[in-house]
Amino acid sequence: MPRTDDPSDPSRLVRAYYDALDAGKYDRLADLLHPEFVQRRSDRAFEGRDSFVSFMRDERPMTDTSHAVDAVYPKGPGVAVRGRLLDADGDEVFAFVDVFSVDDGRLAALETYAASGDE
């Protein structure tokens, strides 16, 4: 079975990111991220892998969620993902598009664009 984090396949790397996040495997999540990882989204930005992982582990408002990945677009300088964040009951919280940059086999940057169901 192929590794889900194979650095030669960025689409597998991003799927491993969602798997680690959804399973609460924060050490695994950190391993997937470049030390200088940056995430930008409309409500905040995270500079550095440790800041991002700490927020996801200790501060995010909803932890009992999962990511439904509807499409992965691996062509280009990075990888784009279209999906939905689901709550514990499987209801959609919001739809998202994540755009990842990959550097040296790790996720280096993430731009997140999200819309609620009424947008």
N, C-alpha and C positions, 0 to 999 in steps of 0.2 A: 504494500500500500504506500503511495507517495506521501511524503511529509507535507503537512498543510502549511508549513512556514518556509518552504523551499525558496531561497532568495532569488533563484533564477526564474521564478514564477510569481510576480507581484500579486496576481489575483489570489493565489493560495495564501500569500502573506497577509492580505487584508481579511480573508476569511478566518485565518487563525486569530487575528486581532479581535474580531467580533466574538469568536468562540471563547477566547480568554476572558473578555469583558463580561459576557453573559454568564459564564461559569464562576465568576468571582476569583479567577486565578490571576491575582495581581502580580505575582512574581513572573509568571509566564508573560503577562501583558508587558511588563517592563523589559523582558528579554527581546520582545518584538520591536521595541521602540529605540530609535537612535538616542544617545544621551542628550543631544540638543534638540530633541523633538519639540515641535511647536504645534499647538492647535489653536485655530481661530474660529470663532462662531459669533453670531450676532450679539450675544449677551456677555461674552467674556473671551479672554485669551489665556492660554497657558504657555509659559516659556519654560522648557525643560521637561524631560521625562519624569523626574521625581515629583514635580508639581502636578502634572497631569495624573499620574498614577495615584498620588495621595488624594486628590479630589475624587477620583472615581471610587476609591476604596472607602474614604471616610466622610465625604461631604456631599455627594450628589443626592438630590432629594428623593429619587426613586431608584432603588437597587434591585427590586424584584421585577426586572424587565428583560426583554430579549429583542434581538435585532432580526427582523425578517429581511433578508437580502433578496431583492427582486431582480437585480441585474448588476453585473460587474462589467465595466468597460476598461479592459487592460491595455488598450492601444494608446500610445502617446507618451509624453514624458512622465506621466504618473498613472494612477489608477483611479477611476471614478466608480462610485457605488451608489445605486439607487435602492432605497429600502424604506422600512417602516419600523419605528420603535413601538413595541407592544408591551402592555402592562401584564400583570400576573394572570389576568383572565383572558389574555389574548386579544384584547381590544387595542386598537390603534391609538397611541398617544399623539404621534405626529409622523409625517413623512419626512424623509431627509435625502439629501445628496451629499456624500462625503467625497472629497477629492484629496487623495493621498499623494505625497512625494516619497520616493524610495531612494535611499542612499546607502550603499555598501551593504545591501541585503537586509536593511531595517527600515521601518517607517520613520521618515524624517520630519514630515509635516502633514497636517490635516486641516483642510478648510471644510467646515460643516455648514450646510444650508438646510434649514428646517422650516416646515410649514405645518400649522395645526390643521385639523380636518376642515375648518371653515375658511381656509385661505386658498 
